């Protein structure tokens, strides 16, 4: 860790601090380490188009929507330099999940998401990225 440690103070609702203390005890850590990790996680979230990112798109879609899998595959081919890998998971008889691992410019990832989220039969898209 670079630099000195700086002490700070924050105010939290009593029920939140109680839940935090239970969590901290369960993982054998301390509040400071948990806050440090939470802040690092928060600061790693990309928010500028020019950010380089790596991460995951999770797409839940209807298996019954004829031609949707092929449409999503065609979209992925248009972003071949962005996509590292993908995994298809059968959730139940009606729904599937596609996990697409990406690495590249945040603006390109956003473009990929926009093309997929608008497709009929896509039930949910959730992303998890970190800045590189």
NURO-688710 format. One record per residue: z, y, x of N, C-alpha, C, O in turn; residue number from 1. Coordinates in nm, 2 decimals, decimal comma, padded with zeros to 4 digits. Layout:
N
RODO   n_up n_north n_east  ca_up ca_north ca_east   c_up c_north c_east   o_up o_north o_east   k
RODO      Z       Y      X      Z        Y       X      Z       Y      X      Z       Y      X NUM
...
***
This chain:
132
RODO   n_up n_north n_east  ca_up ca_north ca_east   c_up c_north c_east   o_up o_north o_east   k
RODO  00,00  -00,12  00,09  00,00    00,00   00,00  00,00   00,12  00,09  00,08   00,13  00,18   1
RODO -00,09   00,22  00,06 -00,10    00,34   00,14  00,00   00,44  00,09  00,02   00,46 -00,03   2
RODO  00,06   00,51  00,19  00,15    00,62   00,15  00,29   00,58  00,12  00,32   00,46  00,11   3
RODO  00,37   00,68  00,09  00,51    00,66   00,05  00,52   00,62 -00,10  00,43   00,64 -00,18   4
RODO  00,63   00,57 -00,13  00,67    00,54  -00,27  00,72   00,67 -00,33  00,80   00,74 -00,27   5
RODO  00,67   00,70 -00,45  00,72    00,82  -00,52  00,79   00,77 -00,65  00,73   00,69 -00,73   6
RODO  00,91   00,81 -00,67  00,98    00,78  -00,79  00,93   00,87 -00,91  00,91   00,98 -00,89   7
RODO  00,92   00,80 -01,02  00,88    00,88  -01,14  00,96   00,83 -01,26  01,03   00,72 -01,25   8
RODO  00,96   00,90 -01,37  01,03    00,86  -01,49  00,94   00,86 -01,61  00,85   00,95 -01,62   9
RODO  00,95   00,77 -01,70  00,88    00,77  -01,82  00,97   00,74 -01,94  01,08   00,68 -01,92  10
RODO  00,93   00,78 -02,06  01,01    00,75  -02,18  00,93   00,65 -02,26  00,81   00,66 -02,28  11
RODO  01,00   00,55 -02,31  00,94    00,44  -02,39  01,03   00,41 -02,51  01,16   00,43 -02,50  12
RODO  00,97   00,37 -02,62  01,06    00,33  -02,73  01,14   00,21 -02,69  01,11   00,12 -02,62  13
RODO  01,26   00,21 -02,75  01,36    00,10  -02,72  01,30  -00,04 -02,74  01,33  -00,13 -02,66  14
RODO  01,23  -00,06 -02,85  01,18   -00,20  -02,88  01,07  -00,24 -02,77  01,06  -00,35 -02,74  15
RODO  00,99  -00,14 -02,72  00,89   -00,17  -02,62  00,96  -00,20 -02,49  00,92  -00,30 -02,42  16
RODO  01,06  -00,13 -02,45  01,13   -00,16  -02,32  01,21  -00,30 -02,33  01,21  -00,37 -02,23  17
RODO  01,26  -00,33 -02,45  01,32   -00,46  -02,47  01,22  -00,57 -02,45  01,24  -00,67 -02,38  18
RODO  01,10  -00,56 -02,51  00,99   -00,65  -02,49  00,95  -00,66 -02,35  00,92  -00,77 -02,30  19
RODO  00,93  -00,55 -02,28  00,89   -00,54  -02,14  01,00  -00,62 -02,06  00,96  -00,70 -01,97  20
RODO  01,12  -00,59 -02,08  01,23   -00,66  -02,00  01,23  -00,81 -02,02  01,25  -00,88 -01,92  21
RODO  01,20  -00,85 -02,14  01,19   -01,00  -02,16  01,07  -01,05 -02,08  01,08  -01,16 -02,02  22
RODO  00,96  -00,98 -02,09  00,84   -01,03  -02,01  00,87  -01,03 -01,86  00,84  -01,13 -01,79  23
RODO  00,93  -00,92 -01,81  00,96   -00,91  -01,67  01,05  -01,03 -01,62  01,02  -01,09 -01,52  24
RODO  01,15  -01,06 -01,70  01,24   -01,17  -01,67  01,16  -01,30 -01,67  01,19  -01,39 -01,59  25
RODO  01,07  -01,32 -01,77  01,00   -01,45  -01,78  00,91  -01,48 -01,66  00,88  -01,59 -01,64  26
RODO  00,86  -01,37 -01,60  00,77   -01,39  -01,48  00,84  -01,37 -01,35  00,78  -01,39 -01,24  27
RODO  00,97  -01,34 -01,35  01,05   -01,33  -01,23  01,00  -01,21 -01,15  00,99  -01,22 -01,03  28
RODO  00,98  -01,10 -01,21  00,93   -00,98  -01,14  01,03  -00,86 -01,17  01,14  -00,89 -01,21  29
RODO  00,98  -00,74 -01,15  01,06   -00,63  -01,19  00,97  -00,52 -01,25  00,85  -00,53 -01,25  30
RODO  01,03  -00,43 -01,32  00,96   -00,33  -01,40  00,85  -00,25 -01,31  00,74  -00,23 -01,35  31
RODO  00,90  -00,21 -01,19  00,81   -00,13  -01,11  00,68  -00,21 -01,08  00,57  -00,15 -01,08  32
RODO  00,69  -00,34 -01,04  00,57   -00,42  -01,01  00,48  -00,43 -01,13  00,36  -00,43 -01,12  33
RODO  00,54  -00,45 -01,25  00,46   -00,47  -01,37  00,39  -00,34 -01,40  00,27  -00,34 -01,44  34
RODO  00,46  -00,22 -01,39  00,39   -00,09  -01,41  00,28  -00,07 -01,31  00,17  -00,02 -01,35  35
RODO  00,31  -00,10 -01,18  00,20   -00,08  -01,08  00,08  -00,16 -01,12 -00,03  -00,11 -01,11  36
RODO  00,09  -00,29 -01,16 -00,02   -00,37  -01,19 -00,09  -00,32 -01,31 -00,21  -00,32 -01,32  37
RODO -00,01  -00,28 -01,41 -00,07   -00,22  -01,54 -00,15  -00,10 -01,51 -00,26  -00,08 -01,56  38
RODO -00,10  -00,01 -01,42 -00,18    00,11  -01,39 -00,30   00,08 -01,31 -00,41   00,14 -01,33  39
RODO -00,29  -00,02 -01,22 -00,41   -00,06  -01,14 -00,52  -00,12 -01,24 -00,64  -00,09 -01,22  40
RODO -00,47  -00,20 -01,33 -00,57   -00,25  -01,43 -00,63  -00,14 -01,51 -00,75  -00,14 -01,53  41
RODO -00,55  -00,05 -01,56 -00,61    00,07  -01,63 -00,70   00,15 -01,55 -00,81   00,19 -01,61  42
RODO -00,67   00,18 -01,43 -00,76    00,26  -01,35 -00,89   00,18 -01,30 -00,99   00,25 -01,26  43
RODO -00,89   00,05 -01,32 -01,01   -00,03  -01,28 -01,11  -00,03 -01,39 -01,22  -00,08 -01,37  44
RODO -01,08   00,02 -01,51 -01,17    00,02  -01,62 -01,28   00,12 -01,59 -01,26   00,24 -01,57  45
RODO -01,41   00,07 -01,60 -01,52    00,17  -01,57 -01,54   00,26 -01,69 -01,52   00,22 -01,81  46
RODO -01,57   00,39 -01,66 -01,59    00,48  -01,77 -01,71   00,57 -01,74 -01,75   00,66 -01,83  47
RODO -01,77   00,56 -01,62 -01,88    00,65  -01,59 -02,01   00,56 -01,58 -02,00   00,45 -01,53  48
RODO -02,12   00,61 -01,62 -02,24    00,53  -01,62 -02,28   00,49 -01,48 -02,34   00,38 -01,46  49
RODO -02,24   00,57 -01,38 -02,28    00,54  -01,24 -02,18   00,44 -01,17 -02,20   00,41 -01,05  50
RODO -02,08   00,40 -01,24 -01,98    00,30  -01,18 -02,05   00,17 -01,16 -02,13   00,12 -01,25  51
RODO -02,02   00,11 -01,05 -02,07   -00,03  -01,03 -01,96  -00,12 -01,08 -01,84  -00,10 -01,06  52
RODO -02,00  -00,23 -01,15 -01,90   -00,31  -01,22 -01,93  -00,46 -01,20 -02,04  -00,50 -01,16  53
RODO -01,83  -00,54 -01,22 -01,84   -00,68  -01,23 -01,76  -00,72 -01,35 -01,65  -00,67 -01,37  54
RODO -01,80  -00,83 -01,42 -01,72   -00,87  -01,53 -01,79  -00,96 -01,63 -01,88  -01,04 -01,59  55
RODO -01,74  -00,96 -01,75 -01,78   -01,06  -01,85 -01,80  -00,99 -01,99 -01,73  -00,90 -02,03  56
RODO -01,91  -01,04 -02,05 -01,94   -01,01  -02,19 -01,91  -01,14 -02,27 -01,97  -01,24 -02,24  57
RODO -01,82  -01,13 -02,37 -01,80   -01,24  -02,46 -01,87  -01,21 -02,59 -01,83  -01,11 -02,66  58
RODO -01,96  -01,30 -02,63 -02,03   -01,28  -02,76 -02,00  -01,39 -02,85 -02,03  -01,51 -02,82  59
RODO -01,95  -01,37 -02,97 -01,93   -01,47  -03,07 -02,04  -01,45 -03,17 -02,06  -01,33 -03,22  60
RODO -02,12  -01,55 -03,20 -02,23   -01,54  -03,30 -02,24  -01,66 -03,39 -02,18  -01,77 -03,36  61
RODO -02,31  -01,64 -03,50 -02,33   -01,75  -03,59 -02,44  -01,84 -03,54 -02,55  -01,81 -03,51  62
RODO -02,40  -01,97 -03,53 -02,49   -02,07  -03,49 -02,60  -02,10 -03,59 -02,71  -02,15 -03,56  63
RODO -02,57  -02,06 -03,71 -02,66   -02,09  -03,82 -02,77  -01,99 -03,84 -02,87  -02,00 -03,91  64
RODO -02,76  -01,87 -03,76 -02,86   -01,77  -03,77 -02,99  -01,82 -03,69 -02,99  -01,81 -03,56  65
RODO -03,09  -01,86 -03,76 -03,21   -01,92  -03,70 -03,27  -01,82 -03,60 -03,30  -01,71 -03,64  66
RODO -03,29  -01,86 -03,48 -03,36   -01,79  -03,38 -03,28  -01,69 -03,29 -03,33  -01,63 -03,20  67
RODO -03,15  -01,68 -03,33 -03,06   -01,58  -03,26 -03,04  -01,62 -03,11 -03,05  -01,54 -03,02  68
RODO -03,02  -01,75 -03,09 -02,99   -01,79  -02,95 -03,11  -01,76 -02,86 -03,10  -01,71 -02,75  69
RODO -03,23  -01,78 -02,92 -03,35   -01,75  -02,84 -03,37  -01,60 -02,82 -03,41  -01,56 -02,71  70
RODO -03,33  -01,52 -02,92 -03,34   -01,37  -02,90 -03,24  -01,33 -02,79 -03,28  -01,25 -02,71  71
RODO -03,12  -01,38 -02,79 -03,02   -01,34  -02,69 -03,07  -01,39 -02,55 -03,06  -01,32 -02,45  72
RODO -03,13  -01,51 -02,54 -03,19   -01,56  -02,41 -03,30  -01,46 -02,37 -03,30  -01,43 -02,25  73
RODO -03,39  -01,42 -02,46 -03,49   -01,33  -02,42 -03,44  -01,20 -02,37 -03,49  -01,14 -02,27  74
RODO -03,33  -01,15 -02,43 -03,27   -01,02  -02,39 -03,21  -01,04 -02,25 -03,23  -00,95 -02,16  75
RODO -03,15  -01,16 -02,22 -03,09   -01,18  -02,09 -03,20  -01,18 -01,98 -03,17  -01,13 -01,87  76
RODO -03,32  -01,23 -02,02 -03,42   -01,24  -01,92 -03,47  -01,10 -01,88 -03,51  -01,08 -01,77  77
RODO -03,45  -01,00 -01,97 -03,48   -00,86  -01,94 -03,38  -00,80 -01,84 -03,40  -00,69 -01,79  78
RODO -03,26  -00,86 -01,82 -03,16   -00,81  -01,74 -03,12  -00,91 -01,63 -03,01  -00,93 -01,59  79
RODO -03,22  -00,98 -01,58 -03,21   -01,09  -01,48 -03,13  -01,05 -01,36 -03,06  -01,13 -01,30  80
RODO -03,15  -00,93 -01,31 -03,09   -00,88  -01,19 -02,94  -00,84 -01,21 -02,87  -00,82 -01,12  81
RODO -02,90  -00,83 -01,34 -02,76   -00,79  -01,37 -02,68  -00,92 -01,40 -02,56  -00,91 -01,37  82
RODO -02,74  -01,02 -01,45 -02,66   -01,14  -01,50 -02,65  -01,24 -01,38 -02,74  -01,28 -01,32  83
RODO -02,52  -01,27 -01,36 -02,49   -01,37  -01,25 -02,49  -01,51 -01,31 -02,54  -01,60 -01,24  84
RODO -02,43  -01,53 -01,43 -02,43   -01,66  -01,49 -02,39  -01,65 -01,64 -02,35  -01,54 -01,68  85
RODO -02,40  -01,76 -01,71 -02,35   -01,76  -01,85 -02,30  -01,89 -01,88 -02,34  -01,99 -01,82  86
RODO -02,22  -01,90 -01,99 -02,16   -02,02  -02,04 -02,17  -02,02 -02,19 -02,13  -01,92 -02,25  87
RODO -02,21  -02,13 -02,25 -02,22   -02,14  -02,39 -02,11  -02,23 -02,44 -02,09  -02,34 -02,38  88
RODO -02,03  -02,19 -02,54 -01,92   -02,27  -02,59 -01,94  -02,29 -02,74 -01,96  -02,19 -02,81  89
RODO -01,92  -02,41 -02,79 -01,92   -02,43  -02,94 -01,78  -02,41 -02,99 -01,69  -02,49 -02,95  90
RODO -01,76  -02,31 -03,07 -01,62   -02,28  -03,13 -01,59  -02,37 -03,25 -01,48  -02,42 -03,26  91
RODO -01,69  -02,39 -03,33 -01,68   -02,47  -03,45 -01,82  -02,50 -03,50 -01,92  -02,47 -03,43  92
RODO -01,83  -02,56 -03,62 -01,97   -02,59  -03,67 -02,05  -02,47 -03,70 -02,17  -02,48 -03,71  93
RODO -01,99  -02,36 -03,72 -02,06   -02,23  -03,76 -02,07  -02,13 -03,65 -02,17  -02,06 -03,64  94
RODO -01,98  -02,13 -03,55 -01,98   -02,02  -03,45 -01,99  -02,08 -03,31 -01,94  -02,19 -03,27  95
RODO -02,05  -02,00 -03,22 -02,06   -02,02  -03,08 -02,02  -01,90 -03,00 -02,01  -01,79 -03,06  96
RODO -01,98  -01,92 -02,88 -01,94   -01,81  -02,79 -02,03  -01,82 -02,67 -02,05  -01,93 -02,61  97
RODO -02,08  -01,71 -02,63 -02,16   -01,70  -02,51 -02,09  -01,60 -02,41 -02,06  -01,49 -02,45  98
RODO -02,05  -01,65 -02,30 -01,99   -01,57  -02,19 -02,09  -01,54 -02,09 -02,15  -01,63 -02,02  99
RODO -02,12  -01,41 -02,07 -02,22   -01,37  -01,98 -02,15  -01,29 -01,86 -02,09  -01,19 -01,89 100
RODO -02,16  -01,34 -01,74 -02,10   -01,28  -01,63 -02,20  -01,18 -01,57 -02,32  -01,22 -01,54 101
RODO -02,16  -01,06 -01,54 -02,25   -00,96  -01,49 -02,20  -00,89 -01,37 -02,08  -00,89 -01,34 102
RODO -02,29  -00,83 -01,30 -02,25   -00,75  -01,18 -02,37  -00,64 -01,16 -02,48  -00,68 -01,14 103
RODO -02,33  -00,52 -01,17 -02,43   -00,41  -01,15 -02,38  -00,28 -01,20 -02,26  -00,25 -01,20 104
RODO -02,47  -00,19 -01,23 -02,44   -00,06  -01,28 -02,39  -00,06 -01,42 -02,44  -00,13 -01,51 105
RODO -02,28   00,01 -01,45 -02,22    00,02  -01,58 -02,32   00,06 -01,69 -02,32   00,00 -01,80 106
RODO -02,41   00,15 -01,66 -02,51    00,20  -01,76 -02,60   00,08 -01,80 -02,65   00,07 -01,91 107
RODO -02,63  -00,01 -01,70 -02,72   -00,12  -01,73 -02,65  -00,23 -01,82 -02,71  -00,29 -01,91 108
RODO -02,52  -00,25 -01,79 -02,44   -00,34  -01,87 -02,43  -00,28 -02,01 -02,44  -00,36 -02,11 109
RODO -02,41  -00,15 -02,03 -02,40   -00,09  -02,16 -02,53  -00,11 -02,24 -02,53  -00,14 -02,36 110
RODO -02,64  -00,10 -02,16 -02,77   -00,12  -02,22 -02,79  -00,27 -02,28 -02,84  -00,29 -02,39 111
RODO -02,74  -00,36 -02,19 -02,75   -00,50  -02,23 -02,66  -00,52 -02,36 -02,71  -00,59 -02,45 112
RODO -02,54  -00,47 -02,36 -02,45   -00,48  -02,48 -02,52  -00,42 -02,60 -02,51  -00,48 -02,71 113
RODO -02,58  -00,30 -02,59 -02,64   -00,24  -02,71 -02,75  -00,33 -02,77 -02,77  -00,33 -02,89 114
RODO -02,83  -00,39 -02,68 -02,94   -00,48  -02,73 -02,88  -00,60 -02,80 -02,95  -00,65 -02,90 115
RODO -02,77  -00,65 -02,76 -02,72   -00,77  -02,82 -02,63  -00,74 -02,95 -02,65  -00,81 -03,05 116
RODO -02,55  -00,64 -02,94 -02,46   -00,61  -03,05 -02,53  -00,58 -03,18 -02,48  -00,61 -03,29 117
RODO -02,65  -00,53 -03,18 -02,73   -00,50  -03,30 -02,80  -00,61 -03,36 -02,85  -00,60 -03,47 118
RODO -02,79  -00,73 -03,30 -02,86   -00,84  -03,36 -02,79  -00,90 -03,48 -02,67  -00,92 -03,48 119
RODO -02,86  -00,93 -03,58 -02,81   -01,00  -03,70 -02,75  -01,13 -03,66 -02,82  -01,22 -03,60 120
RODO -02,63  -01,16 -03,70 -02,56   -01,29  -03,67 -02,47  -01,28 -03,55 -02,39  -01,37 -03,53 121
RODO -02,47  -01,17 -03,48 -02,37   -01,14  -03,37 -02,24  -01,09 -03,45 -02,24  -00,99 -03,51 122
RODO -02,14  -01,17 -03,43 -02,01   -01,14  -03,51 -01,92  -01,05 -03,43 -01,84  -00,98 -03,49 123
RODO -01,92  -01,07 -03,29 -01,83   -00,99  -03,21 -01,88  -00,99 -03,07 -01,94  -01,08 -03,02 124
RODO -01,86  -00,88 -03,00 -01,89   -00,87  -02,86 -01,77  -00,80 -02,80 -01,73  -00,69 -02,84 125
RODO -01,72  -00,86 -02,69 -01,60   -00,80  -02,62 -01,63  -00,81 -02,48 -01,69  -00,90 -02,42 126
RODO -01,59  -00,70 -02,41 -01,62   -00,69  -02,27 -01,50  -00,68 -02,18 -01,39  -00,62 -02,23 127
RODO -01,51  -00,72 -02,06 -01,40   -00,71  -01,96 -01,46  -00,68 -01,83 -01,52  -00,77 -01,77 128
RODO -01,45  -00,56 -01,77 -01,51   -00,52  -01,65 -01,41  -00,46 -01,56 -01,31  -00,40 -01,60 129
RODO -01,44  -00,46 -01,43 -01,37   -00,39  -01,33 -01,47  -00,31 -01,24 -01,58  -00,35 -01,22 130
RODO -01,43  -00,19 -01,20 -01,51   -00,11  -01,11 -01,51  -00,18 -00,97 -01,41  -00,23 -00,92 131
RODO -01,62  -00,18 -00,91 -01,63   -00,23  -00,77 -01,62  -00,12 -00,67 -01,63  -00,14 -00,55 132
***
